[in-house]
Amino acid sequence: MRPRPELAAATAGAVVLTGVQGIVPALPELQRALGLDDPAVSLVMLVYVLAGAVSAIPAGALADRIGARPVMVVALVAFGLVSITPVVVPETWMLVLARTVQGASFGVVLSLSVSVLADSVDRSRQAAAQSRRVVVMSSTEAALPLVAGVLVVAAGWQSALLLGALALPVAALCWWGLPAGAPVRHLSGRASFHLAVRAATSRDGLGVQALGFVRFLLKFAALSFLPILADRAGLGAAAIGLAFSAGAVLGIGIAALAPALLRRIGVTAVLVGSLLLAAGPFLAAPLANDASMVAVILVVIIVLISSIGDALLGVATNVVAAAAAPAGARGSFIGITSTVRNTGKVMAPALVAILVLAIPLSFSVAMLGTLGLAALLAVPRAVRAADAPEQHPGRGSSSP
């Protein structure tokens, strides 16, 4: 195991979070400064997520052909440069254009930061590498809202957008730290991509995809709707923020412990336990309608426990995806996986928007928890995909 790819991949994944957690504190002031209505503000976030979902697959296929380093570096440079443009040209169309480019770069970087570790780190050390990546990114998620909020108060909404320019020095770090050249290949680019598609859409491969989808469905449901339920239960904004910050801190700790848990109790037990922790608390959401101290505590517990489950599930699903990805087509396979995960981010608010037409919000959130628990059925398939002998194009199978 070489430390440079781990450092580069984790730092790259962390810096593109400036386009999500880093911009949230600036949205109210940005809305006032540019005169945006609520649908326009929603568009600022929506184009980011959608562009990220679209870009991961072609980026992964390109990385399989020419190597991850040039693709990652170009994406980071684009992310950093366009973060400056809405400040220079403070117009709505420029903001939406910049967010689209940033979102596409975001999708590329997050996908390749996983596949780089799959290619560069020995399989026996994969859990430790993925754990460090999640710890770095979770720490960034916890710190960015506070940093961006201070910057907005001190220097205005433009300062939060300029945090994205940090991607430029990170691009230099990735050029230095990532291995040059593409992985060893034995098939053409088209055949390699088809191999990734077959692996991702096989019965076992679909188990891998289902777990990634459910993880982000639950995570974005928690970020979007648990604050609303907490407010209805009587929590103020400060208490809600404290609950989510505490959840992030707990998530960092559990992500650091994930490799030891994977070694001691196995992948299956970790996946089952993390799903129960991430999805199970959602079933208690209907109790949060009672504006009492019990309901307040319950909402806090939901936030804390689901945060722990999400962090553990994040490490475990990355380890499984890295192990299930076929050699020579890892970039394409993980690109497909990233697109499925991003679909979960989009589907969380969409499903709740449909469900609330018939049932209260708290019961709609509980329904998503039920869907998360149903993903337990995918665990055996995903574990089989990860345990299968690694497929080397043109050479049959070999021992992992």
C-alpha positions as CSV (number, residue, x, y, z in Angstrom):
1,M,0.0,0.0,0.0
2,R,1.3,3.4,-1.0
3,P,0.2,6.4,1.1
4,R,0.1,9.0,-1.7
5,P,-3.0,7.6,-3.6
6,E,-4.9,7.4,-0.3
7,L,-4.0,11.0,0.6
8,A,-4.9,12.3,-2.9
9,A,-8.2,10.3,-3.2
10,A,-9.4,11.3,0.3
11,T,-8.4,15.0,-0.2
12,A,-10.1,15.2,-3.6
13,G,-13.3,13.7,-2.2
14,A,-13.3,16.1,0.6
15,V,-12.7,19.3,-1.4
16,V,-15.6,18.8,-3.7
17,L,-17.9,18.8,-0.7
18,T,-17.5,22.6,-0.7
19,G,-20.2,22.5,-3.4
20,V,-22.7,20.9,-1.0
21,Q,-22.1,21.5,2.7
22,G,-20.0,24.6,1.9
23,I,-22.7,26.5,0.0
24,V,-25.7,25.7,2.3
25,P,-25.0,28.6,4.8
26,A,-24.7,31.0,1.9
27,L,-28.0,30.2,0.2
28,P,-30.3,32.7,2.1
29,E,-27.9,35.6,1.4
30,L,-27.3,34.4,-2.1
31,Q,-31.0,34.3,-2.7
32,R,-31.5,37.9,-1.6
33,A,-28.4,39.2,-3.5
34,L,-29.4,37.7,-6.8
35,G,-33.2,38.1,-6.3
36,L,-33.9,34.4,-6.7
37,D,-37.3,32.9,-5.9
38,D,-37.6,29.5,-4.1
39,P,-37.7,27.4,-7.3
40,A,-34.5,29.0,-8.6
41,V,-32.8,28.3,-5.3
42,S,-33.9,24.6,-5.6
43,L,-32.5,24.6,-9.1
44,V,-29.1,25.6,-7.7
45,M,-28.9,22.4,-5.8
46,L,-30.8,20.2,-8.2
47,V,-28.5,20.8,-11.2
48,Y,-25.5,20.0,-9.0
49,V,-26.8,16.5,-8.0
50,L,-28.2,15.7,-11.5
51,A,-24.9,16.6,-13.2
52,G,-23.0,14.5,-10.7
53,A,-25.3,11.5,-11.5
54,V,-24.7,11.8,-15.2
55,S,-20.9,12.3,-15.2
56,A,-19.8,9.3,-13.1
57,I,-20.2,6.6,-15.8
58,P,-18.4,8.2,-18.7
59,A,-15.6,9.4,-16.3
60,G,-15.1,5.9,-15.1
61,A,-15.0,4.5,-18.6
62,L,-12.4,7.1,-19.6
63,A,-10.3,6.4,-16.5
64,D,-10.2,2.7,-17.5
65,R,-8.8,3.8,-20.8
66,I,-6.3,6.5,-20.0
67,G,-5.9,6.3,-16.2
68,A,-7.7,8.1,-13.3
69,R,-5.0,10.7,-12.8
70,P,-5.7,13.0,-15.8
71,V,-9.5,12.6,-15.5
72,M,-9.4,13.5,-11.8
73,V,-7.1,16.4,-12.3
74,V,-9.2,17.9,-15.1
75,A,-12.3,17.6,-13.0
76,L,-10.7,19.3,-10.0
77,V,-9.3,22.1,-12.1
78,A,-12.8,22.6,-13.7
79,F,-14.4,22.6,-10.2
80,G,-12.0,25.2,-8.9
81,L,-12.1,27.5,-11.8
82,V,-15.9,27.7,-12.2
83,S,-16.3,28.4,-8.4
84,I,-14.9,31.8,-9.2
85,T,-17.1,32.7,-12.1
86,P,-20.4,33.5,-10.2
87,V,-18.3,35.9,-8.1
88,V,-16.9,37.6,-11.2
89,V,-20.3,37.5,-13.0
90,P,-23.0,37.5,-10.3
91,E,-25.9,36.5,-12.5
92,T,-28.4,33.7,-12.1
93,W,-27.5,32.0,-15.4
94,M,-23.8,32.0,-14.5
95,L,-24.5,30.5,-11.1
96,V,-26.6,27.7,-12.6
97,L,-24.0,27.1,-15.3
98,A,-21.2,27.0,-12.7
99,R,-23.2,24.7,-10.5
100,T,-23.8,22.3,-13.4
101,V,-20.0,22.1,-14.2
102,Q,-19.2,21.8,-10.5
103,G,-21.8,19.0,-10.1
104,A,-20.4,17.1,-13.0
105,S,-16.9,17.4,-11.5
106,F,-18.2,16.4,-8.1
107,G,-19.6,13.1,-9.6
108,V,-16.3,12.4,-11.4
109,V,-14.2,13.0,-8.3
110,L,-16.3,11.0,-5.8
111,S,-16.5,8.1,-8.2
112,L,-12.8,8.0,-9.1
113,S,-11.7,8.5,-5.4
114,V,-13.2,5.1,-4.7
115,S,-11.9,3.4,-7.9
116,V,-8.4,4.8,-7.4
117,L,-8.2,3.1,-4.0
118,A,-9.6,-0.2,-5.5
119,D,-6.7,-0.1,-8.1
120,S,-3.9,1.3,-5.9
121,V,-4.4,-0.4,-2.6
122,D,-4.0,-4.1,-1.9
123,R,-7.3,-5.9,-1.3
124,S,-6.3,-6.9,2.2
125,R,-5.9,-3.2,3.1
126,Q,-9.0,-1.9,1.3
127,A,-11.1,-1.5,4.4
128,A,-8.5,0.7,6.1
129,A,-8.1,2.9,2.9
130,Q,-11.8,3.3,2.5
131,S,-12.2,4.0,6.2
132,R,-9.6,6.8,6.1
133,R,-11.4,8.3,3.0
134,V,-14.8,8.3,4.8
135,V,-13.2,9.8,8.0
136,V,-11.6,12.6,6.0
137,M,-14.9,13.3,4.1
138,S,-17.0,13.1,7.3
139,S,-14.7,15.5,9.1
140,T,-15.0,17.9,6.2
141,E,-18.8,17.5,6.2
142,A,-18.9,18.4,9.9
143,A,-16.5,21.4,9.6
144,L,-17.6,23.0,6.3
145,P,-21.0,24.4,7.4
146,L,-19.3,26.1,10.4
147,V,-16.4,27.5,8.3
148,A,-18.7,28.6,5.5
149,G,-21.1,30.2,7.9
150,V,-18.3,32.3,9.5
151,L,-17.1,33.3,6.1
152,V,-20.6,34.4,5.0
153,V,-21.0,36.6,8.1
154,A,-17.5,38.1,7.7
155,A,-17.2,38.5,3.9
156,G,-20.6,37.8,2.2
157,W,-22.0,34.9,0.2
158,Q,-19.2,35.0,-2.4
159,S,-16.7,33.8,0.1
160,A,-18.5,30.5,0.5
161,L,-18.4,29.9,-3.2
162,L,-14.7,30.7,-3.4
163,L,-14.1,27.7,-1.1
164,G,-14.3,25.7,-4.2
165,A,-11.1,27.2,-5.5
166,L,-9.3,25.0,-3.0
167,A,-9.8,22.3,-5.6
168,L,-6.9,23.9,-7.7
169,P,-4.1,23.0,-5.2
170,V,-5.7,19.6,-4.6
171,A,-5.5,19.0,-8.4
172,A,-1.7,19.5,-8.1
173,L,-1.7,17.0,-5.2
174,C,-3.5,14.4,-7.3
175,W,-1.1,14.9,-10.2
176,W,1.7,14.2,-7.8
177,G,0.0,11.5,-5.7
178,L,-2.0,9.4,-8.1
179,P,-0.4,6.6,-10.2
180,A,0.2,7.5,-13.9
181,G,-1.3,5.4,-16.7
182,A,-4.3,3.1,-16.9
183,P,-4.6,-0.2,-15.1
184,V,-3.4,-3.3,-17.0
185,R,-5.9,-4.0,-19.7
186,H,-6.7,-7.1,-21.7
187,L,-9.9,-6.0,-23.5
188,S,-10.9,-3.0,-25.7
189,G,-12.5,0.0,-24.2
190,R,-16.0,-1.1,-25.3
191,A,-15.5,-4.7,-24.1
192,S,-14.2,-3.4,-20.8
193,F,-17.3,-1.2,-20.3
194,H,-19.6,-4.1,-21.3
195,L,-17.8,-6.2,-18.6
196,A,-18.5,-3.5,-16.0
197,V,-22.2,-3.3,-17.1
198,R,-22.6,-7.1,-16.9
199,A,-20.9,-7.2,-13.4
200,A,-23.1,-4.3,-12.1
201,T,-26.4,-5.7,-13.5
202,S,-25.8,-9.4,-12.5
203,R,-27.9,-10.7,-9.6
204,D,-25.0,-10.3,-7.2
205,G,-24.0,-7.0,-8.7
206,L,-27.5,-5.6,-8.2
207,G,-27.1,-6.4,-4.5
208,V,-24.1,-4.1,-4.5
209,Q,-26.1,-1.4,-6.3
210,A,-29.1,-1.7,-4.0
211,L,-27.0,-1.1,-0.8
212,G,-25.4,2.0,-2.3
213,F,-28.8,3.4,-3.4
214,V,-30.4,2.8,0.0
215,R,-27.5,4.4,1.8
216,F,-27.9,7.7,0.1
217,L,-31.7,7.5,0.0
218,L,-31.6,7.3,3.8
219,K,-28.9,9.9,4.2
220,F,-30.6,12.6,2.1
221,A,-33.9,11.8,3.7
222,A,-32.4,12.4,7.1
223,L,-30.7,15.7,5.9
224,S,-33.9,16.9,4.3
225,F,-36.7,15.9,6.6
226,L,-35.5,15.0,10.1
227,P,-34.8,18.8,10.8
228,I,-38.5,19.4,9.9
229,L,-39.7,16.7,12.3
230,A,-37.3,17.9,15.0
231,D,-38.7,21.4,14.6
232,R,-42.3,20.1,14.9
233,A,-41.2,18.2,18.0
234,G,-40.1,21.4,19.7
235,L,-36.4,21.6,19.0
236,G,-34.9,25.0,18.0
237,A,-32.5,25.6,15.2
238,A,-29.5,25.5,17.5
239,A,-30.5,22.1,19.0
240,I,-31.1,20.7,15.6
241,G,-27.7,21.8,14.4
242,L,-26.1,20.4,17.5
243,A,-27.8,17.0,17.0
244,F,-26.5,16.7,13.4
245,S,-23.0,17.9,14.4
246,A,-23.0,15.3,17.2
247,G,-24.1,12.7,14.6
248,A,-21.3,13.6,12.3
249,V,-18.7,13.3,15.1
250,L,-20.0,9.9,16.1
251,G,-19.9,8.9,12.4
252,I,-16.2,9.9,12.2
253,G,-15.5,7.6,15.1
254,I,-17.4,4.6,13.8
255,A,-15.8,5.0,10.4
256,A,-12.4,4.8,12.0
257,L,-13.4,1.6,13.8
258,A,-15.0,0.1,10.7
259,P,-11.8,-1.9,9.5
260,A,-11.5,-3.6,12.9
261,L,-15.2,-4.4,12.9
262,L,-14.9,-5.9,9.3
263,R,-12.0,-8.0,10.4
264,R,-13.6,-9.3,13.6
265,I,-17.2,-9.9,12.7
266,G,-17.1,-10.0,8.9
267,V,-18.7,-8.1,6.0
268,T,-22.1,-9.7,6.3
269,A,-22.5,-8.8,10.0
270,V,-21.3,-5.2,9.4
271,L,-23.7,-4.6,6.5
272,V,-26.6,-6.0,8.4
273,G,-25.8,-4.0,11.5
274,S,-25.2,-0.8,9.6
275,L,-28.5,-1.1,7.7
276,L,-30.4,-1.7,11.0
277,L,-28.8,1.3,12.6
278,A,-29.2,3.5,9.5
279,A,-32.8,2.6,8.6
280,G,-34.3,1.3,11.9
281,P,-34.6,4.6,13.7
282,F,-36.7,6.0,10.8
283,L,-39.6,3.7,11.9
284,A,-39.9,5.8,15.1
285,A,-40.4,9.0,13.2
286,P,-44.3,9.0,13.6
287,L,-43.7,9.4,17.4
288,A,-42.0,12.7,16.8
289,N,-45.4,14.4,16.1
290,D,-46.0,14.5,19.9
291,A,-44.4,17.8,21.0
292,S,-43.1,16.6,24.3
293,M,-39.7,16.0,25.8
294,V,-39.9,12.3,24.9
295,A,-40.4,13.2,21.2
296,V,-37.5,15.7,21.3
297,I,-35.2,13.0,22.7
298,L,-36.5,10.5,20.2
299,V,-35.7,12.8,17.3
300,V,-32.2,13.4,18.6
301,I,-31.7,9.6,19.0
302,I,-32.9,9.1,15.4
303,V,-30.4,11.6,14.1
304,L,-27.5,10.1,16.2
305,I,-28.2,6.4,15.5
306,S,-28.8,6.9,11.8
307,S,-25.6,8.9,11.5
308,I,-23.6,6.1,13.1
309,G,-25.3,3.5,10.7
310,D,-24.6,5.7,7.7
311,A,-20.9,6.1,8.5
312,L,-20.4,2.4,8.9
313,L,-22.5,1.6,5.9
314,G,-20.4,4.0,3.8
315,V,-17.2,2.2,4.6
316,A,-18.7,-1.3,4.1
317,T,-20.4,-0.5,0.8
318,N,-17.2,1.1,-0.6
319,V,-15.2,-2.0,0.4
320,V,-17.8,-4.3,-1.2
321,A,-18.0,-2.2,-4.4
322,A,-14.2,-2.2,-4.7
323,A,-14.0,-5.9,-4.2
324,A,-16.8,-6.6,-6.7
325,A,-15.4,-4.4,-9.4
326,P,-13.8,-6.4,-12.3
327,A,-10.1,-5.8,-12.9
328,G,-9.6,-3.6,-15.9
329,A,-13.1,-2.1,-15.6
330,R,-13.1,-0.8,-12.0
331,G,-13.6,2.8,-13.1
332,S,-16.6,1.9,-15.2
333,F,-18.1,-0.4,-12.5
334,I,-17.7,2.2,-9.7
335,G,-19.0,4.9,-12.1
336,I,-22.2,2.9,-12.5
337,T,-22.3,2.4,-8.8
338,S,-21.9,6.1,-8.2
339,T,-24.7,7.0,-10.6
340,V,-27.0,4.6,-8.8
341,R,-26.0,6.2,-5.4
342,N,-26.7,9.7,-6.7
343,T,-30.1,8.5,-7.9
344,G,-30.8,7.7,-4.3
345,K,-30.0,11.4,-3.4
346,V,-32.6,12.6,-5.9
347,M,-35.2,9.9,-5.1
348,A,-35.3,10.8,-1.3
349,P,-37.2,14.1,-1.7
350,A,-39.1,12.8,-4.7
351,L,-40.5,9.7,-2.9
352,V,-41.4,11.8,0.2
353,A,-43.1,14.4,-2.0
354,I,-45.3,11.6,-3.5
355,L,-46.0,9.9,-0.1
356,V,-47.0,13.1,1.7
357,L,-49.9,13.4,-0.7
358,A,-51.5,10.4,1.1
359,I,-49.9,10.2,4.5
360,P,-48.2,12.6,7.0
361,L,-44.5,13.5,6.7
362,S,-43.5,11.4,9.7
363,F,-45.1,8.3,8.3
364,S,-43.5,9.0,4.9
365,V,-40.1,9.1,6.5
366,A,-40.9,5.8,8.3
367,M,-41.8,4.3,4.9
368,L,-38.3,5.2,3.7
369,G,-36.9,3.4,6.7
370,T,-38.9,0.3,5.8
371,L,-37.4,0.5,2.3
372,G,-34.0,0.7,3.9
373,L,-34.7,-2.4,6.0
374,A,-35.8,-4.3,2.9
375,A,-32.3,-3.8,1.5
376,L,-31.2,-6.5,4.1
377,L,-32.4,-8.9,1.4
378,A,-29.6,-7.6,-0.9
379,V,-26.8,-8.3,1.6
380,P,-26.1,-11.9,0.7
381,R,-25.9,-11.0,-3.0
382,A,-23.6,-8.2,-2.4
383,V,-21.3,-10.3,-0.2
384,R,-21.2,-13.0,-2.9
385,A,-20.2,-10.3,-5.4
386,A,-17.4,-9.2,-3.2
387,D,-16.2,-12.7,-2.4
388,A,-16.2,-13.9,-6.0
389,P,-12.8,-14.6,-7.6
390,E,-11.6,-11.4,-9.2
391,Q,-12.2,-11.5,-13.0
392,H,-9.2,-10.6,-15.1
393,P,-10.3,-9.8,-18.7
394,G,-8.9,-12.3,-21.1
395,R,-7.5,-14.6,-18.5
396,G,-10.5,-16.1,-16.7
397,S,-10.5,-15.9,-12.9
398,S,-7.9,-16.0,-10.3
399,S,-7.7,-15.9,-6.6
400,P,-8.4,-12.6,-5.0
